[in-house]
Amino acid sequence: MDKRIYILLIVSMLVNSAFGQFVGRDHLSVSLFYMQKTELDSAKKYIDLAVIDETLKTAAKTWYYRGYIYKDLYKKQDKNNKVSPVRLTSIESFRQMLTLEGKDEFKESTFKILKYEASTLYNDAARMLNPEQYKLALGNYEVFRSTMLLINPNADLTTRDVKFKLALASMLNRPVKNSAGLDSAQTDQIKGLYMEILTLDTNNPAANYNLAILYYNEAADIINNMGYDVDIMRLNEIQDYCLEIFLIGLPYMKKSYELKYKRKETLTGLSNIYYGLNDMEKSKLYKKELESIEVEERYTLLKNKLKEIEEKGLKDSDQYRKYEAEIQKLEDKFKDLKKE
């Protein structure tokens, strides 16, 4: 026999002998052998065979290592894929493992990995909140939620839910370039999101304010788009319908006012809604409050500017006299507002 062939046969026998001595012949053992060598594609091949092997598929250990290997594959090969199927396979493998006898040995490590994977799902969902990908973001967020509840069935995800829904509603409510505005289906979708938020957090200021604005804009758009030739009966119908919409939006704007959210915008909203309801007294009341805030803000700004000019020794400048005159007018205006 050729000497080289003989040597190769001896080496092959030694390798196979060592492999057989230290590595089990079953698919799980072979997979772990490759995992330790960080040959993840080979590890994946054999762990996928292990989970369909009748002698291995009921063992918690099998599913744990499948989740672990797929987690490493995700980190090494698929991390930039925001809808990674590899990540999902890892999570589902851990989910299966947690249903099997013998799971306790692996729970601590599993929960650490699941927390990591949940965080990547949440971050990817946030990055996909745009008109083209938001439906994929919703899918990611649902998997994030189910994963967090897998770790702790009693986890309170309210804060995360509210934050995500607010971001989604804000994105959907953003004007699109060259768009004629939101259609009724889009408006209803956004309203639905704000209602979901208020179910979770009644006092959420942003949801109250934005929901009120949606209702106000809906009624205002109907009025603004009404033709000049509309007959009196149709006009009355439109007015009645718009009054109903204003009334629906009013409590949300009032709640926003109570919560002191976007003070000036809320006052403008209340003044406009009451104007739409033909309640001129209340409309003027909120408009007056808005004017008082604006006067006070301008007054404070000018006072600070005067102080800056004084510190520079320029009290005799035209700019200083100009600010002084405006401040006097603002003081008079403020007195008038208090009298009304």
Order of alpha helices (4+ residues) and beta strands (2+ residues): alpha-alpha-alpha-alpha-alpha-alpha-alpha-alpha-alpha-alpha-alpha-alpha-alpha-alpha
